[in-house]
Amino acid sequence: MDGNDISMFESAGLRIAMENAEEYLKKKADYITTSNNESGVAKAIKKFVFNEE
């Protein structure tokens, strides 16, 4: 995520950052998922949409 996307990130109801995100984003995140290489997006969807761990 580029710095110009920070306003979108801050206005989101649930802020999820990838494990390999910039540190300033991870500090603002509600949850940090794994990297893209480890299916982080799918894991976040399973956790927050389907309530699976």
C-alpha positions as CSV (number, residue, x, y, z in Angstrom):
1,M,0.0,0.0,0.0
2,D,1.4,3.4,-0.9
3,G,1.4,6.3,1.4
4,N,-1.4,8.0,-0.6
5,D,-3.7,5.1,0.4
6,I,-3.3,5.7,4.1
7,S,-6.6,7.8,4.3
8,M,-8.5,4.9,2.8
9,F,-6.8,2.5,5.3
10,E,-7.6,4.8,8.2
11,S,-11.3,5.1,7.3
12,A,-11.9,1.3,6.9
13,G,-14.1,-0.3,9.5
14,L,-11.6,-3.2,9.9
15,R,-8.0,-2.5,9.1
16,I,-6.0,-5.5,8.0
17,A,-2.4,-5.3,7.0
18,M,-0.2,-7.9,5.3
19,E,2.7,-9.4,7.3
20,N,5.1,-7.7,4.8
21,A,3.4,-4.3,4.9
22,E,5.3,-1.2,5.9
23,E,5.7,-0.8,9.7
24,Y,3.6,2.3,9.9
25,L,0.6,0.5,8.4
26,K,1.0,-2.5,10.7
27,K,0.9,-0.1,13.7
28,K,-2.5,1.2,12.5
29,A,-3.9,-2.2,11.7
30,D,-6.5,-4.0,13.7
31,Y,-5.2,-7.4,12.5
32,I,-2.0,-8.5,10.7
33,T,-2.4,-11.5,8.4
34,T,0.3,-13.5,6.7
35,S,2.0,-12.4,3.4
36,N,0.6,-12.8,-0.1
37,N,3.0,-15.7,-0.6
38,E,1.3,-17.4,2.4
39,S,-2.3,-16.7,1.2
40,G,-2.8,-13.9,3.7
41,V,-5.8,-12.4,1.9
42,A,-7.6,-15.8,1.9
43,K,-6.7,-16.3,5.6
44,A,-8.2,-12.9,6.5
45,I,-11.4,-13.7,4.5
46,K,-11.8,-17.0,6.2
47,K,-11.3,-15.4,9.7
48,F,-13.5,-12.3,9.3
49,V,-16.1,-13.4,6.7
50,F,-16.5,-17.1,7.5
51,N,-15.5,-17.0,11.2
52,E,-12.9,-19.8,10.6
53,E,-9.5,-19.8,12.2
